[in-house]
Amino acid sequence: MKIINPNYIYQDGFILENHAIAFDKSIIKIASLAELTKLFPDAQLVTLPTNSIIMPGLINAHVHLEFSANKETLEYGDFLKWLYSVIGNRDELIGSCDTTCMKKAAQMMLESGITTYGAVSSYGMDLDTAASSAQNVVFFNELIGSQATMADPLFNDFTARLDASKSIKREGFYPAVAIHSPYSVHPILIKKALQMVKDEKLPLSAHFLESPAEKKWLEQSEGDFKKFFADFLKQEKAVSDAKEFLTHFTNVPTLMTHVVQAGNEELEILSKSKHTVIHCPISNRLLGNGAIDLAELDKHNIRWICATDGLSSNYTLNLFEEMKIALFMHNGADLLPLAKRLLQSVTKDAAEALGLNTGEIKEGKMADMLVLELTSKPNEQLPLHLLLHGYNISKIYINGKQVKGE
């Protein structure tokens, strides 16, 4: 048992003063220091410097560790050009990103306050890194394959990787499933994977309507994707359209990543099945996919959260930087409310979307906490300042264990 005594606690846009936190793996009680020391006289007291503030650890719900070697290799500005460059350089990038490379990416996330991440794994090469990370990890084994003739070997490979992740037995590690996208996964495979998700109650993620090219291919089997599928897969038409894809996920709440090109009809379906949208603003900009309309998501009562994607389409895995970019990308939104929503999206909302008991400084929640050193007493614009100023993170706790700071 420990008692930590900050000057301030940040939670859901509000600042709480003169309260301390008693915790072990979870947060036991939040009250005045005097009350907590009386209730728990044997607890270790953690003192903090002036203007220290505690906030929930950040949750990066969508990252690809296996491509973390990329820095100057891939081509940005257009989704198809980027995709061709991924395929052309895939062996080099995968081969040059060993465990050391992936651990460096995980450490980058930790240093920037990410206490939980969702690793979308295409090959299973990142399993050891995820298993040994200090962070909580939701490990999304990704299923891909649009050709029915290859369904059995592809599904066998997928289930082998999923079984390997299930063999990891450590606190804070959660096996999960990812369906790559509507254009790249055959309905036969989707149905088989979703049955496993339902039977075993596994977290589920998918990419959906990321680019204009994807939208045109799904709607018309035309556009920039037509040559891609003809060249690589000898495929002349899409295996399903966007709405057919979504029908597989009816009443199976899913984290749908990107969703930049979704129209009103798709948004209504997403809302009805209570799916969550993962917004990756830097990736969307670098790949030329445009900016999602957050106001439309709110209008349809769709929960959205912010994430970094991987270093194949980003220059950082820092969620504070990602949220700062979102502030400027969505320049029609009121600034302070957007800052509050972004912070909520990577804490409380992301935890709820992943089904995890974290993301809040609240009694009963896991003790995933950041201690930040502010330069002065905070005011009502603190959410904005948190995104803009890069305050030092002096201590990090994950499941009550201190993983950074003395």
C-alpha positions as CSV (number, residue, x, y, z in Angstrom):
1,M,0.0,0.0,0.0
2,K,1.2,3.5,-0.9
3,I,-0.2,7.0,-0.5
4,I,0.8,9.5,-3.1
5,N,0.2,13.2,-2.3
6,P,0.1,15.5,-5.4
7,N,-0.9,19.1,-5.5
8,Y,-3.6,18.3,-8.1
9,I,-5.4,15.5,-9.7
10,Y,-6.7,15.7,-13.3
11,Q,-9.8,13.8,-14.2
12,D,-12.4,14.3,-17.0
13,G,-11.5,17.9,-17.5
14,F,-11.6,18.8,-13.8
15,I,-8.9,19.7,-11.3
16,L,-9.1,18.3,-7.8
17,E,-6.9,19.9,-5.1
18,N,-5.8,18.8,-1.6
19,H,-6.5,15.1,-2.2
20,A,-4.1,12.2,-2.0
21,I,-4.4,8.7,-3.4
22,A,-4.0,5.4,-1.5
23,F,-3.3,2.5,-3.9
24,D,-1.7,-0.9,-4.4
25,K,-2.5,-2.5,-7.7
26,S,-5.7,-0.5,-7.8
27,I,-6.8,2.8,-6.4
28,I,-8.1,2.1,-2.9
29,K,-9.3,5.5,-1.8
30,I,-9.0,9.2,-2.7
31,A,-9.3,11.6,0.2
32,S,-7.2,14.2,2.2
33,L,-3.8,13.2,3.2
34,A,-4.8,13.4,6.8
35,E,-7.7,11.0,6.4
36,L,-5.6,8.5,4.3
37,T,-2.7,8.4,6.8
38,K,-5.2,7.8,9.6
39,L,-6.9,5.0,7.6
40,F,-3.6,3.4,6.4
41,P,-0.9,4.2,9.0
42,D,1.5,1.6,7.6
43,A,1.3,2.8,4.0
44,Q,4.4,4.2,2.3
45,L,4.1,8.0,1.7
46,V,5.2,9.2,-1.7
47,T,5.9,13.0,-1.6
48,L,6.0,15.0,-4.8
49,P,7.4,18.4,-5.8
50,T,5.4,21.6,-5.9
51,N,2.8,21.9,-8.8
52,S,2.8,18.1,-9.3
53,I,-0.3,16.7,-10.9
54,I,-1.5,13.1,-11.3
55,M,-3.6,12.1,-14.3
56,P,-4.5,8.7,-15.8
57,G,-2.0,6.8,-17.8
58,L,-2.6,7.2,-21.6
59,I,-3.9,4.4,-23.8
60,N,-2.7,4.0,-27.4
61,A,-5.3,1.6,-28.8
62,H,-3.8,1.1,-32.2
63,V,-0.1,0.7,-33.0
64,H,1.9,-1.6,-35.4
65,L,5.2,-2.5,-33.7
66,E,6.5,-4.7,-36.5
67,F,7.1,-1.8,-38.9
68,S,9.0,0.3,-36.4
69,A,12.2,0.4,-38.4
70,N,10.7,2.8,-40.9
71,K,11.9,6.4,-40.8
72,E,12.8,7.5,-44.4
73,T,11.9,4.3,-46.4
74,L,8.2,4.6,-47.1
75,E,6.6,7.1,-49.4
76,Y,4.0,9.5,-48.0
77,G,1.4,11.8,-49.6
78,D,-0.9,9.2,-51.2
79,F,-2.3,6.0,-49.8
80,L,-1.6,3.8,-52.9
81,K,1.9,5.1,-53.3
82,W,2.5,4.4,-49.6
83,L,1.0,0.9,-49.9
84,Y,3.2,0.0,-52.9
85,S,6.2,1.2,-51.0
86,V,5.2,-0.9,-48.0
87,I,5.0,-4.0,-50.3
88,G,8.2,-3.1,-52.0
89,N,10.1,-2.6,-48.8
90,R,8.3,-5.1,-46.5
91,D,11.1,-7.7,-46.3
92,E,13.7,-5.0,-45.5
93,L,11.6,-3.3,-42.9
94,I,10.5,-6.5,-41.2
95,G,14.0,-7.9,-41.3
96,S,15.6,-4.8,-39.9
97,C,13.1,-4.5,-37.0
98,D,14.3,-7.1,-34.5
99,T,13.2,-7.3,-30.8
100,T,15.5,-4.5,-29.9
101,C,13.8,-2.2,-32.5
102,M,10.3,-3.1,-31.3
103,K,11.3,-2.7,-27.6
104,K,12.6,0.8,-28.5
105,A,9.2,1.6,-29.9
106,A,7.5,0.3,-26.8
107,Q,9.8,2.3,-24.6
108,M,9.1,5.4,-26.7
109,M,5.4,5.0,-25.8
110,L,6.2,4.4,-22.1
111,E,8.4,7.5,-21.9
112,S,5.5,9.6,-23.3
113,G,3.1,8.3,-20.7
114,I,1.4,5.4,-22.5
115,T,0.6,2.8,-19.9
116,T,-1.6,0.6,-22.2
117,Y,-1.3,-0.1,-25.9
118,G,-3.1,-2.1,-28.5
119,A,-0.6,-3.9,-30.7
120,V,-1.9,-4.9,-34.1
121,S,0.3,-7.9,-35.1
122,S,0.4,-9.1,-38.7
123,Y,3.1,-11.7,-38.3
124,G,3.4,-12.4,-34.5
125,M,7.0,-11.1,-34.5
126,D,6.1,-8.6,-31.9
127,L,4.7,-11.1,-29.4
128,D,7.8,-11.3,-27.2
129,T,8.1,-7.5,-27.1
130,A,4.5,-7.2,-26.1
131,A,4.7,-10.0,-23.6
132,S,7.7,-8.4,-21.8
133,S,6.5,-4.8,-22.0
134,A,6.0,-2.8,-18.8
135,Q,2.7,-1.7,-20.2
136,N,-0.7,-3.4,-20.3
137,V,-1.1,-4.8,-23.8
138,V,-4.1,-5.8,-25.9
139,F,-2.5,-8.0,-28.5
140,F,-4.6,-7.9,-31.7
141,N,-3.7,-10.9,-33.9
142,E,-4.5,-9.7,-37.4
143,L,-6.3,-11.8,-40.0
144,I,-5.8,-10.9,-43.7
145,G,-6.5,-12.6,-47.0
146,S,-9.1,-11.9,-49.7
147,Q,-8.8,-15.1,-51.8
148,A,-11.2,-17.9,-50.9
149,T,-8.8,-20.5,-52.2
150,M,-6.3,-19.5,-49.5
151,A,-8.8,-19.3,-46.7
152,D,-7.7,-22.5,-44.9
153,P,-4.0,-21.9,-44.7
154,L,-4.5,-18.3,-43.8
155,F,-6.9,-19.1,-41.1
156,N,-4.6,-21.8,-39.7
157,D,-1.7,-19.3,-39.5
158,F,-4.0,-16.8,-37.8
159,T,-5.2,-19.3,-35.2
160,A,-1.6,-20.4,-34.5
161,R,-0.6,-16.8,-33.8
162,L,-3.7,-16.3,-31.7
163,D,-3.0,-19.5,-29.7
164,A,0.6,-18.3,-29.1
165,S,-0.7,-15.0,-27.7
166,K,-3.1,-17.0,-25.4
167,S,-0.1,-18.8,-24.0
168,I,1.2,-15.6,-22.5
169,K,0.2,-15.6,-18.8
170,R,1.0,-12.3,-17.2
171,E,-1.0,-9.5,-15.6
172,G,-2.1,-6.9,-18.1
173,F,-1.7,-9.0,-21.3
174,Y,-4.9,-9.6,-23.3
175,P,-5.1,-11.7,-26.5
176,A,-7.4,-10.2,-29.2
177,V,-8.4,-10.3,-32.8
178,A,-8.0,-7.8,-35.7
179,I,-9.8,-8.1,-39.1
180,H,-7.5,-6.2,-41.4
181,S,-10.1,-4.5,-43.7
182,P,-13.2,-5.0,-45.9
183,Y,-11.0,-5.1,-49.1
184,S,-8.4,-7.5,-47.8
185,V,-10.3,-10.2,-45.8
186,H,-12.7,-12.7,-47.5
187,P,-16.2,-13.1,-45.8
188,I,-15.4,-16.7,-45.2
189,L,-12.5,-15.8,-43.0
190,I,-14.4,-12.9,-41.3
191,K,-17.2,-15.3,-40.2
192,K,-14.9,-17.9,-38.8
193,A,-12.9,-15.3,-36.8
194,L,-15.9,-13.5,-35.5
195,Q,-17.3,-16.8,-34.2
196,M,-14.1,-17.2,-32.1
197,V,-14.5,-13.6,-30.9
198,K,-18.0,-14.2,-29.8
199,D,-17.3,-17.6,-28.2
200,E,-14.2,-16.4,-26.3
201,K,-15.3,-12.7,-25.8
202,L,-12.1,-11.4,-27.3
203,P,-11.5,-7.7,-28.0
204,L,-11.9,-6.9,-31.7
205,S,-10.5,-4.3,-34.1
206,A,-10.6,-3.6,-37.9
207,H,-9.5,-1.0,-40.4
208,F,-12.4,0.6,-42.2
209,L,-12.8,3.1,-45.0
210,E,-9.4,4.7,-44.6
211,S,-8.8,6.1,-48.1
212,P,-10.7,7.4,-51.1
213,A,-9.2,4.5,-53.1
214,E,-10.7,2.0,-50.7
215,K,-14.1,3.6,-50.8
216,K,-14.3,3.6,-54.6
217,W,-13.1,0.0,-54.8
218,L,-15.7,-1.2,-52.3
219,E,-18.5,0.7,-54.0
220,Q,-17.6,0.2,-57.7
221,S,-14.6,-2.2,-57.9
222,E,-12.9,0.7,-59.7
223,G,-10.4,3.4,-59.0
224,D,-6.7,3.2,-57.9
225,F,-7.2,-0.1,-56.2
226,K,-8.3,-1.8,-59.4
227,K,-4.7,-2.1,-60.8
228,F,-3.4,-3.0,-57.4
229,F,-5.7,-6.0,-57.0
230,A,-5.2,-7.1,-60.6
231,D,-1.4,-7.0,-60.3
232,F,-1.0,-8.7,-56.9
233,L,-4.0,-10.9,-56.5
234,K,-5.5,-11.3,-60.0
235,Q,-8.8,-10.1,-58.5
236,E,-11.3,-8.1,-60.6
237,K,-13.8,-7.1,-58.0
238,A,-14.1,-6.4,-54.3
239,V,-15.0,-9.3,-52.0
240,S,-17.6,-7.2,-50.3
241,D,-18.8,-3.6,-50.1
242,A,-18.6,-1.4,-47.0
243,K,-22.1,-2.1,-45.7
244,E,-21.8,-5.9,-46.3
245,F,-18.6,-5.8,-44.3
246,L,-20.3,-4.0,-41.4
247,T,-23.1,-6.6,-41.3
248,H,-20.7,-9.2,-40.1
249,F,-20.0,-7.0,-37.0
250,T,-23.6,-6.4,-36.0
251,N,-23.9,-6.3,-32.2
252,V,-20.2,-7.2,-31.9
253,P,-18.7,-3.9,-30.6
254,T,-15.5,-3.3,-32.5
255,L,-12.7,-0.7,-32.6
256,M,-13.0,0.6,-36.2
257,T,-9.8,2.4,-37.2
258,H,-9.7,5.5,-39.4
259,V,-13.3,5.6,-40.9
260,V,-12.3,8.8,-42.7
261,Q,-14.4,8.1,-45.8
262,A,-17.6,6.8,-44.1
263,G,-20.9,8.4,-45.2
264,N,-24.1,8.8,-43.3
265,E,-25.3,5.3,-44.0
266,E,-22.1,3.7,-42.7
267,L,-22.1,6.0,-39.6
268,E,-25.7,5.0,-38.8
269,I,-24.6,1.3,-38.8
270,L,-21.5,2.0,-36.7
271,S,-23.7,3.8,-34.2
272,K,-26.4,1.1,-34.0
273,S,-23.8,-1.6,-33.2
274,K,-22.0,0.6,-30.7
275,H,-18.7,0.5,-32.5
276,T,-15.8,2.8,-31.5
277,V,-13.8,4.8,-34.1
278,I,-10.1,5.1,-33.7
279,H,-8.9,8.4,-35.0
280,C,-5.2,8.6,-36.2
281,P,-4.8,12.2,-37.4
282,I,-1.1,12.1,-38.3
283,S,-1.4,8.8,-40.3
284,N,-4.4,10.1,-42.1
285,R,-2.6,13.3,-43.1
286,L,0.7,11.6,-44.2
287,L,-1.2,9.0,-46.3
288,G,-3.3,11.7,-48.0
289,N,-6.6,10.4,-46.7
290,G,-8.1,13.6,-45.3
291,A,-9.5,14.4,-41.9
292,I,-12.4,12.6,-40.2
293,D,-15.4,14.7,-39.3
294,L,-15.5,14.4,-35.5
295,A,-18.7,16.5,-35.4
296,E,-20.5,13.9,-37.5
297,L,-19.3,11.1,-35.2
298,D,-20.7,13.1,-32.3
299,K,-24.0,13.7,-34.2
300,H,-24.3,9.9,-34.6
301,N,-23.4,9.3,-31.0
302,I,-20.3,7.3,-32.0
303,R,-17.5,7.1,-29.4
304,W,-14.2,8.1,-30.9
305,I,-10.7,7.7,-29.5
306,C,-7.3,8.9,-30.6
307,A,-4.3,6.7,-31.4
308,T,-0.9,6.9,-33.2
309,D,-1.0,4.1,-35.7
310,G,2.5,2.7,-36.3
311,L,5.8,4.2,-37.4
312,S,5.0,3.0,-40.9
313,S,2.7,6.0,-41.1
314,N,3.9,8.3,-38.3
315,Y,7.1,10.0,-37.1
316,T,6.3,9.3,-33.4
317,L,4.4,7.1,-31.0
318,N,3.8,10.0,-28.6
319,L,0.0,10.4,-27.9
320,F,0.5,14.0,-26.5
321,E,1.9,14.9,-29.9
322,E,-0.9,13.1,-31.7
323,M,-3.5,15.0,-29.7
324,K,-1.7,18.3,-30.4
325,I,-1.8,17.6,-34.1
326,A,-5.5,16.8,-33.8
327,L,-6.1,20.2,-32.2
328,F,-4.8,21.9,-35.3
329,M,-6.3,19.5,-37.8
330,H,-9.8,20.0,-36.5
331,N,-9.7,23.8,-36.6
332,G,-13.4,24.3,-36.7
333,A,-13.9,22.8,-33.2
334,D,-13.8,24.9,-30.1
335,L,-10.3,24.6,-28.7
336,L,-10.7,23.9,-25.0
337,P,-13.6,21.4,-25.4
338,L,-11.7,19.5,-28.1
339,A,-8.6,19.3,-25.8
340,K,-10.8,17.9,-23.0
341,R,-12.4,15.3,-25.4
342,L,-9.0,14.3,-26.8
343,L,-7.6,13.6,-23.3
344,Q,-10.8,11.7,-22.4
345,S,-10.4,9.7,-25.6
346,V,-7.0,8.3,-24.7
347,T,-7.9,7.5,-21.1
348,K,-11.5,6.8,-19.9
349,D,-13.0,6.2,-23.4
350,A,-10.2,4.1,-24.7
351,A,-10.3,1.9,-21.5
352,E,-14.1,1.4,-22.0
353,A,-13.6,0.6,-25.7
354,L,-11.0,-2.1,-24.8
355,G,-13.0,-3.4,-21.8
356,L,-10.2,-2.5,-19.3
357,N,-10.6,-1.4,-15.7
358,T,-8.4,1.6,-16.1
359,G,-8.2,5.1,-17.7
360,E,-9.5,7.0,-14.6
361,I,-8.2,8.3,-11.3
362,K,-11.1,6.7,-9.5
363,E,-11.5,4.3,-6.6
364,G,-11.6,0.7,-7.8
365,K,-9.7,1.4,-11.1
366,M,-6.2,0.0,-11.7
367,A,-3.5,2.3,-10.5
368,D,-2.2,3.4,-14.0
369,M,-1.0,6.9,-13.2
370,L,1.3,9.6,-14.5
371,V,2.9,12.3,-12.3
372,L,3.6,15.5,-14.3
373,E,5.5,18.5,-13.2
374,L,3.7,21.7,-14.0
375,T,5.5,25.0,-14.1
376,S,2.8,26.9,-12.2
377,K,-0.7,26.5,-10.6
378,P,-3.1,25.1,-13.2
379,N,-6.1,27.0,-14.4
380,E,-9.2,26.1,-16.4
381,Q,-7.1,25.8,-19.6
382,L,-5.1,22.9,-18.2
383,P,-6.3,20.4,-20.8
384,L,-5.0,22.6,-23.5
385,H,-1.7,23.2,-21.7
386,L,-1.2,19.5,-21.2
387,L,-1.3,19.0,-25.0
388,L,0.8,22.0,-25.9
389,H,3.7,22.1,-23.5
390,G,5.2,18.7,-23.1
391,Y,5.5,18.7,-19.3
392,N,8.0,16.4,-17.7
393,I,6.5,13.0,-16.7
394,S,8.5,12.4,-13.5
395,K,6.8,9.1,-12.4
396,I,4.7,6.4,-14.1
397,Y,2.8,3.7,-12.3
398,I,1.3,0.7,-14.1
399,N,-1.0,-1.6,-12.0
400,G,0.4,0.2,-9.0
401,K,4.0,-0.7,-9.9
402,Q,6.4,2.3,-10.4
403,V,8.0,1.9,-13.8
404,K,9.6,5.4,-14.1
405,G,11.1,7.8,-11.6
406,E,12.7,7.4,-8.2
